Amino acid sequence: MWTLNAADYDDQIAADWPQQPIPLPPMPQH
């Protein structure tokens, strides 16, 4: 079981993990 709620978990990640842009896969052309 998680002892931290989603907000606290996200805050911890934001504090420990540098903010980097997430590369998105190319969208299929329709």
For each residue, the residues with C-beta under 8 A, 3 or more apart:
1:
2: 5 9
3:
4: 8 9 12
5: 2 8 9
6: 9 10
7: 10 11
8: 4 5 11 12
9: 2 4 5 6 12 13
10: 6 7 13 14
11: 7 8 14 15
12: 4 8 9 15 16
13: 9 10 16 17
14: 10 11 17 19
15: 11 12
16: 12 13
17: 13 14
18:
19: 14
20:
21:
22:
23:
24: 27
25:
26:
27: 24
28:
29:
30:
